[in-house]
Amino acid sequence: MDAGDSVARVRFSRAAPAYLRWWLVQMDLADLLDSAIASDINTFKGHPQCLGQLAARGLINIWQPSSSPEWWEPLSSGTAFPREWALIVRPSTNTERPAKWYIDDGSGRALALLRRMLTHQGTWRCAWAYLGIIPDAQATFMRTRPELLALD
């Protein structure tokens, strides 16, 4: 990941109150493949959360969003990933490994971009993301995931 601007505020996500500082970064193909997504996406029930493992099983290409979000058509057709659609990312927990990262907000956007990258040789593309870098040890989220504090 290439670190960009340091940000003080991130739009709402479960992890947002758990970090005191965020970096705006770009995630490339390797970063996305080394990321985990929510375990409740119907297409991937019974499969790993790690995007690299899902890609190796050929499952990325069969996924589609359940509705028609504003980002689906542009990302599917190769439009650049704008900062306004930045993912919310944090280090993965023990249950989300072997992935290095966990996409707390934006799994669908990450899947749409990754699908495009893998099917149209767009491996040069990147996604913007806010990466939590300084955890708040007092946050409930962190107290229930102490392994994230050890990464500090």
SENU-72258 format. One line per field, with one value per residue: residue number from 1; residue in one letter; x, y negated, z of N, C-alpha, C, O, CB in turn. Coordinates in pm, whole numbers, plus 50000, padded with zeros to 5 digits. Glycine has a CB too. Example, Ala and Ser with C-alpha at 12.3 -4.5 7.8 and 13.67 -1.06 7.14 Angstrom:
2
num <- (1_2)
residuo <- (a_s)
n.east <- (51319_51285)
n.north <- (50569_50225)
n.up <- (50780_50708)
ca.east <- (51230_51367)
ca.north <- (50450_50106)
ca.up <- (50780_50714)
c.east <- (51320_51290)
c.north <- (50330_49997)
c.up <- (50780_50787)
o.east <- (51424_51341)
o.north <- (50332_49886)
o.up <- (50846_50804)
cb.east <- (51131_51408)
cb.north <- (50447_50060)
cb.up <- (50905_50572)
This chain:
152
num <- (1_2_3_4_5_6_7_8_9_10_11_12_13_14_15_16_17_18_19_20_21_22_23_24_25_26_27_28_29_30_31_32_33_34_35_36_37_38_39_40_41_42_43_44_45_46_47_48_49_50_51_52_53_54_55_56_57_58_59_60_61_62_63_64_65_66_67_68_69_70_71_72_73_74_75_76_77_78_79_80_81_82_83_84_85_86_87_88_89_90_91_92_93_94_95_96_97_98_99_100_101_102_103_104_105_106_107_108_109_110_111_112_113_114_115_116_117_118_119_120_121_122_123_124_125_126_127_128_129_130_131_132_133_134_135_136_137_138_139_140_141_142_143_144_145_146_147_148_149_150_151_152)
residuo <- (m_d_a_g_d_s_v_a_r_v_r_f_s_r_a_a_p_a_y_l_r_w_w_l_v_q_m_d_l_a_d_l_l_d_s_a_i_a_s_d_i_n_t_f_k_g_h_p_q_c_l_g_q_l_a_a_r_g_l_i_n_i_w_q_p_s_s_s_p_e_w_w_e_p_l_s_s_g_t_a_f_p_r_e_w_a_l_i_v_r_p_s_t_n_t_e_r_p_a_k_w_y_i_d_d_g_s_g_r_a_l_a_l_l_r_r_m_l_t_h_q_g_t_w_r_c_a_w_a_y_l_g_i_i_p_d_a_q_a_t_f_m_r_t_r_p_e_l_l_a_l_d)
n.east <- (50084_50043_50098_49896_49741_49701_49421_49165_48903_48664_48407_48105_48155_48187_48443_48534_48515_48709_48966_49215_49352_49379_49495_49489_49506_49626_49509_49644_49633_49757_49720_49438_49383_49490_49309_49031_48676_48335_48173_47914_47817_47608_47681_47925_47897_48007_48259_48604_48691_48887_48988_49179_49173_48909_48920_49098_48937_48762_48535_48495_48410_48142_47997_47756_47613_47331_47150_47122_47371_47522_47791_47832_47794_47984_48236_48237_48256_48504_48569_48772_48853_48707_48802_48585_48452_48600_48733_48696_48940_49115_49369_49362_49182_49243_49048_48996_49213_49390_49419_49569_49452_49131_48829_48629_48425_48283_48302_48159_48231_48504_48497_48375_48570_48792_48697_48678_48950_49062_48931_48970_49237_49319_49513_49665_49507_49382_49239_49102_49144_49070_49285_49296_49525_49621_49517_49245_49272_49079_48838_48541_48530_48803_48868_48737_48878_49162_49397_49439_49538_49790_49925_49994)
n.north <- (50119_49778_49506_49225_48917_48834_48898_48766_48829_49076_49206_49364_49683_50012_50032_49773_49609_49739_49675_49427_49289_49260_49359_49247_49459_49640_49938_50209_50481_50702_50628_50628_50899_51002_50949_50978_51031_50965_51236_51299_51282_51401_51543_51649_51820_52070_52071_51950_51625_51474_51282_51362_51643_51688_51596_51782_52004_51941_51793_51520_51421_51497_51351_51096_50780_50757_50560_50256_50082_49750_49765_50002_50031_49833_49930_50192_50150_50045_49788_49553_49595_49388_49154_49093_49329_49473_49755_49896_50006_50237_50401_50761_50990_51278_51468_51391_51438_51626_51373_51048_50802_50657_50579_50355_50186_50172_50408_50493_50298_50350_50614_50572_50416_50590_50807_50689_50632_50888_51009_50849_50791_50575_50521_50310_50129_49950_49931_49681_49643_49612_49673_49806_49708_49638_49788_49752_49828_49818_49851_50040_50218_50278_50390_50629_50753_50817_50892_50708_50487_50567_50535_50276)
n.up <- (50000_49927_50122_50176_50230_50575_50767_50976_51021_50943_50741_50867_51006_51149_51254_51265_51511_51654_51590_51621_51434_51081_50759_50424_50162_49870_49740_49575_49333_49465_49736_49754_49700_49928_50124_50348_50344_50450_50614_50558_50298_50058_49817_49882_50097_50318_50216_50221_50368_50255_49982_49792_49812_49739_49476_49366_49364_49168_49227_49237_48992_48970_49146_49214_49299_49524_49478_49285_49321_49316_49240_49099_48808_48701_48812_48718_48447_48412_48497_48674_49021_49240_49503_49664_49702_49877_50048_50379_50581_50789_50988_50977_51193_51405_51326_51068_50917_50664_50554_50529_50558_50649_50500_50616_50543_50229_50083_49857_49663_49649_49552_49301_49170_49183_49037_48782_48743_48730_48514_48292_48249_48406_48598_48687_48810_49101_49433_49640_49990_50338_50591_50908_51151_51408_51684_51918_52235_52429_52308_52260_52045_52008_52255_52240_52047_52101_51970_51768_51897_51961_51729_51706)
ca.east <- (50000_50111_50031_49864_49709_49653_49286_49120_48766_48624_48262_48063_48177_48205_48580_48569_48546_48815_49097_49236_49414_49360_49571_49430_49603_49579_49526_49662_49581_49810_49653_49299_49384_49531_49206_48912_48548_48233_48143_47771_47779_47545_47757_48046_47866_48080_48392_48687_48666_49002_48962_49272_49122_48787_48962_49157_48825_48680_48408_48481_48339_47999_47932_47694_47542_47189_47071_47196_47438_47576_47928_47841_47816_48114_48350_48231_48292_48643_48592_48867_48796_48723_48822_48455_48408_48709_48705_48741_49022_49193_49438_49270_49187_49278_48945_48991_49338_49525_49424_49641_49361_48988_48754_48519_48318_48316_48328_48102_48315_48629_48467_48351_48698_48875_48641_48721_49095_49094_48871_49006_49378_49330_49587_49728_49409_49392_49123_49131_49098_49115_49343_49313_49666_49644_49397_49203_49265_48959_48719_48482_48573_48940_48870_48689_48973_49292_49508_49461_49621_49928_49984_50026)
ca.north <- (50000_49649_49416_49092_48820_48883_48844_48767_48876_49175_49223_49468_49827_50070_50011_49631_49558_49820_49623_49285_49229_49333_49315_49269_49540_49708_50082_50267_50617_50787_50590_50676_51045_51032_50891_51058_50961_51016_51379_51318_51261_51528_51613_51711_51901_52196_52052_51858_51481_51412_51263_51444_51779_51687_51584_51910_52097_51893_51743_51375_51393_51525_51260_50971_50720_50795_50446_50183_49967_49650_49798_50128_50012_49771_50016_50308_50113_50001_49652_49544_49602_49254_49143_49087_49466_49538_49866_49882_50126_50251_50531_50873_51058_51420_51542_51344_51477_51578_51238_50947_50689_50685_50467_50333_50124_50165_50540_50496_50217_50425_50727_50522_50377_50710_50882_50619_50649_51026_51051_50760_50758_50441_50538_50184_50046_49944_49882_49595_49700_49556_49781_49774_49731_49625_49835_49693_49940_49804_49879_50173_50298_50325_50477_50763_50804_50773_50916_50587_50398_50618_50494_50135)
ca.up <- (50000_49928_50216_50125_50334_50704_50786_51114_51029_50843_50749_50960_50992_51282_51299_51270_51645_51715_51550_51646_51315_50955_50641_50293_50088_49750_49745_49442_49319_49572_49860_49750_49713_50065_50209_50380_50337_50543_50596_50536_50159_50017_49712_49937_50216_50322_50156_50300_50356_50188_49840_49714_49812_49658_49336_49325_49345_49057_49278_49220_48866_48976_49240_49171_49413_49532_49427_49182_49383_49222_49200_49026_48664_48670_48842_48630_48311_48405_48545_48785_49155_49298_49648_49733_49728_49950_50138_50517_50597_50911_50990_51002_51322_51393_51253_50929_50851_50636_50496_50606_50577_50650_50445_50709_50465_50088_50023_49721_49574_49630_49465_49165_49113_49168_48924_48661_48731_48694_48387_48181_48261_48464_48723_48724_48881_49248_49508_49754_50116_50465_50671_51049_51186_51552_51752_52045_52329_52512_52228_52278_51931_52033_52375_52200_51946_52155_51877_51689_51979_51957_51601_51718)
c.east <- (50087_50033_50010_49841_49668_49516_49244_48983_48735_48473_48228_48100_48195_48343_48614_48598_48663_48955_49102_49290_49399_49452_49486_49537_49541_49609_49537_49609_49628_49744_49511_49294_49422_49434_49092_48789_48451_48197_47996_47725_47733_47625_47871_48021_47940_48219_48473_48649_48774_48977_49055_49225_48994_48820_49019_49050_48732_48548_48387_48395_48190_47924_47873_47623_47394_47097_47152_47264_47503_47713_47936_47874_47950_48233_48354_48275_48431_48669_48689_48791_48815_48741_48691_48404_48513_48658_48748_48811_49097_49271_49337_49288_49224_49177_48935_49117_49317_49533_49500_49548_49217_48917_48627_48399_48364_48347_48277_48186_48447_48607_48446_48483_48785_48826_48686_48871_49131_49041_48913_49151_49400_49408_49658_49635_49432_49260_49173_49075_49150_49158_49360_49454_49696_49517_49371_49180_49141_48830_48671_48528_48711_48946_48822_48778_49114_49409_49538_49546_49766_49999_50033_50175)
c.north <- (49876_49556_49281_49000_48892_48819_48857_48831_48971_49190_49348_49608_49880_50040_49864_49581_49630_49771_49473_49213_49322_49276_49340_49338_49588_49856_50135_50411_50707_50757_50642_50827_51089_50971_50989_50968_51025_51160_51404_51288_51395_51608_51694_51792_52033_52189_51958_51713_51412_51403_51345_51588_51789_51678_51715_52015_52053_51831_51593_51343_51420_51430_51140_50912_50756_50682_50380_50061_49877_49688_49919_50108_49945_49863_50138_50276_50052_49858_49655_49541_49466_49256_49144_49226_49543_49647_49827_50013_50121_50381_50642_50928_51204_51498_51503_51380_51604_51439_51144_50833_50738_50561_50452_50270_50118_50298_50547_50417_50289_50543_50683_50485_50500_50795_50821_50641_50788_51068_50967_50712_50616_50442_50411_50094_50050_49895_49790_49661_49617_49674_49734_49807_49718_49667_49761_49808_49934_49840_50023_50267_50357_50418_50617_50827_50765_50797_50794_50485_50439_50576_50350_50109)
c.up <- (50000_50019_50151_50242_50463_50725_50931_51128_50915_50855_50830_50915_51133_51338_51320_51411_51712_51681_51572_51523_51196_50849_50518_50209_49958_49765_49602_49441_49433_49706_49865_49768_49854_50166_50231_50371_50435_50511_50563_50393_50102_49915_49770_50064_50208_50261_50245_50277_50274_50037_49751_49704_49730_49509_49285_49298_49232_49100_49260_49098_48873_49068_49168_49291_49408_49485_49315_49244_49279_49168_49108_48878_48634_48697_48752_48488_48299_48445_48663_48918_49223_49450_49725_49770_49807_50043_50279_50550_50730_50901_51023_51143_51298_51310_51106_50852_50772_50574_50589_50645_50585_50598_50528_50640_50321_50023_49880_49622_49546_49536_49321_49097_49087_49051_48791_48637_48679_48558_48268_48189_48312_48594_48769_48806_49032_49307_49618_49879_50233_50551_50814_51093_51334_51624_51882_52143_52417_52438_52251_52168_51956_52154_52341_52094_51987_52062_51790_51766_51975_51829_51605_51716)
o.east <- (50192_49915_50097_49914_49607_49498_49283_48949_48777_48418_48316_48078_48216_48357_48713_48699_48710_49053_49007_49276_49404_49484_49418_49644_49420_49721_49450_49548_49548_49714_49467_49210_49390_49471_49061_48797_48482_48193_47956_47605_47809_47635_47910_48117_47938_48288_48418_48582_48752_48949_49013_49236_48973_48756_48990_49071_48633_48457_48274_48315_48116_47801_47931_47575_47339_46980_47241_47220_47535_47748_48039_47972_48024_48323_48461_48326_48473_48782_48689_48679_48928_48699_48686_48321_48514_48554_48829_48749_49136_49242_49236_49395_49234_49215_48872_49126_49232_49643_49496_49563_49184_48942_48531_48284_48471_48411_48344_48209_48495_48691_48495_48506_48846_48906_48727_48914_49219_49100_48895_49184_49489_49372_49708_49679_49495_49181_49275_48971_49258_49079_49429_49500_49790_49419_49463_49078_49102_48725_48752_48560_48734_49022_48862_48756_49180_49512_49650_49619_49856_50122_50105_50218)
o.north <- (49871_49530_49230_49004_48999_48699_48952_48882_48948_49188_49430_49646_49802_50023_49834_49513_49586_49820_49401_49092_49444_49157_49442_49283_49579_49894_50109_50456_50780_50848_50695_50878_51201_50944_51072_50846_51128_51200_51519_51271_51491_51730_51796_51828_52101_52291_51893_51680_51300_51504_51394_51649_51888_51743_51755_52107_52121_51818_51545_51250_51370_51429_51088_50987_50782_50706_50443_49948_49920_49646_49939_50164_49994_49873_50183_50363_50012_49810_49749_49491_49431_49351_49191_49239_49666_49633_49735_50119_50014_50464_50617_50916_51248_51586_51573_51353_51684_51392_51157_50774_50846_50450_50528_50298_50065_50302_50601_50463_50289_50569_50748_50519_50512_50848_50892_50666_50803_51155_51009_50604_50545_50372_50407_49995_50143_49828_49816_49726_49559_49763_49635_49920_49782_49593_49713_49877_50036_49856_50115_50383_50475_50515_50713_50942_50687_50729_50779_50407_50355_50581_50306_49994)
o.up <- (50065_49996_50080_50342_50459_50701_50999_51235_50801_50965_50856_50800_51227_51459_51385_51430_51817_51737_51543_51510_51208_50851_50509_50187_49938_49798_49519_49538_49491_49783_49967_49842_49894_50280_50146_50388_50496_50395_50542_50369_50098_49927_49713_50132_50105_50253_50334_50179_50228_49972_49646_49598_49659_49426_49171_49218_49203_49018_49266_49101_48788_49069_49072_49377_49301_49456_49258_49222_49168_49057_49044_48828_48549_48614_48712_48417_48190_48429_48742_48926_49259_49516_49839_49860_49805_50108_50297_50548_50778_50814_51090_51204_51184_51232_51027_50732_50809_50545_50711_50752_50536_50647_50511_50675_50292_49918_49792_49510_49433_49450_49228_48981_48981_48974_48699_48524_48595_48493_48153_48140_48265_48689_48882_48865_49083_49241_49681_49874_50227_50579_50840_51077_51383_51626_51948_52134_52475_52500_52259_52193_51929_52154_52406_52055_51917_52074_51742_51705_51985_51823_51515_51724)
cb.east <- (49905_50123_50114_49741_49597_49752_49186_49117_48670_48699_48200_47915_48303_48183_48676_48459_48424_48800_49127_49331_49562_49212_49708_49380_49653_49644_49408_49811_49626_49962_49654_49231_49481_49672_49153_48924_48490_48107_48180_47694_47900_47410_47811_48147_47712_48001_48380_48834_48657_49131_48976_49411_49097_48695_49066_49254_48746_48653_48396_48620_48397_47976_48032_47596_47560_47153_47037_47102_47543_47586_48011_47711_47702_48129_48346_48091_48191_48691_48457_48956_48862_48602_48899_48353_48378_48788_48778_48621_49122_49102_49555_49291_49050_49290_48811_48970_49450_49592_49281_49760_49376_48938_48720_48563_48282_48431_48262_47961_48342_48684_48343_48257_48771_48873_48487_48691_49163_49041_48722_48914_49446_49193_49688_49774_49267_49508_49040_49072_49144_49002_49478_49211_49752_49686_49409_49073_49389_48950_48748_48328_48573_49033_48782_48546_48939_49318_49478_49326_49572_49928_49883_49967)
cb.north <- (50000_49589_49401_49096_48726_48848_48916_48626_48760_49313_49231_49460_49860_50220_50071_49549_49568_49964_49657_49265_49199_49326_49388_49133_49660_49649_50150_50264_50677_50768_50438_50635_51105_50980_50761_51122_50962_50928_51456_51232_51202_51501_51513_51605_51925_52301_51996_51879_51418_51492_51116_51439_51828_51570_51472_51961_52110_52004_51777_51308_51475_51667_51213_50992_50566_50834_50342_50139_50014_49516_49823_50204_49929_49644_50060_50364_50016_50020_49585_49419_49718_49168_49017_49016_49538_49435_49996_49851_50140_50249_50531_50984_51045_51483_51522_51194_51496_51673_51185_50893_50588_50724_50490_50246_49982_50075_50650_50441_50078_50474_50800_50401_50279_50793_50885_50468_50625_51118_51047_50640_50775_50382_50650_50111_50093_49851_50000_49453_49846_49470_49827_49850_49634_49479_49984_49605_49942_49663_49856_50164_50214_50206_50417_50754_50748_50841_51036_50524_50395_50770_50511_50078)
cb.up <- (50121_49783_50346_50032_50288_50823_50694_51170_51028_50863_50608_50980_50900_51278_51201_51211_51732_51672_51403_51764_51340_50908_50630_50226_50173_49621_49820_49401_49185_49584_49876_49618_49612_50091_50149_50523_50192_50537_50723_50631_50075_49961_49610_49966_50231_50254_50011_50266_50494_50217_49804_49775_49954_49700_49321_49431_49474_48963_49423_49206_48756_49021_49346_49050_49414_49674_49542_49066_49483_49290_49322_49039_48605_48751_48988_48627_48257_48271_48586_48771_49239_49262_49681_49645_49597_50030_50091_50618_50480_51039_51094_50899_51399_51531_51319_50926_50954_50546_50471_50524_50463_50794_50292_50825_50519_50070_50107_49723_49637_49766_49515_49167_49206_49297_48931_48672_48866_48799_48399_48180_48127_48487_48707_48599_48848_49291_49568_49735_50130_50536_50611_51135_51111_51591_51780_52028_52417_52564_52077_52280_51803_52055_52487_52148_51802_52284_51789_51649_52123_51969_51488_51843)
